[in-house]
Amino acid sequence: MEDLKKTAEVLNDLIKINNDRVEGYQRAITELPEINADLKGLFTRFVEQSEGLKAELQQHISAWDGKVDAQTTMSGKIYRAWMDIKAALASDDRKAILESCEYGEDAAQKAYRQAEQEEGISPAARALITNQKIQLLASHDQVKELRDREREEA
């Protein structure tokens, strides 16, 4: 029973991270100038990705009557505030927007690495975490590649 409680706690933390990611990208989408339509499309896909990841995590928890937590994390709230400030100062600066997004993607990767290393979680949950971490790493790398391209062009 203790393993299920620990697993639910870890998976709920990842749900919160995905909630933060959704909110961060939704905010970026609304603040992006129209010239960045390509980023709006990419960020919309990232929102959809996190919604899907959250659903998988929630399904895993619900399968054994664990309580699903739909809040956001304190660190995520701090991230979004930092992103807001950065966006306000450079709302038309594509590189700054991508740097803000990469910061958020780094935070998500860190959270998934920590979750993957937690003691006392079920093997099925660990496999789910690893799979999701790999999916998010691909998104992280897309953001990083775009950011690097912006740096080269600057």
Secondary structure, 3 states (H helix, E strand, C coil): CHHHHHHHHHHHHHHHHHHHHHHHHHHHHHHCCHHHHHHHHHHHHHHHHHHHHHHHHHHHHHCCCCCCCCCCCHHHHHHHHHHHHHHHHCCCCHHHHHHHHHHHHHHHHHHHHHHHCCCCCCHHHHHHHHHHHHHHHHHHHHHHHHHHHHHHHC
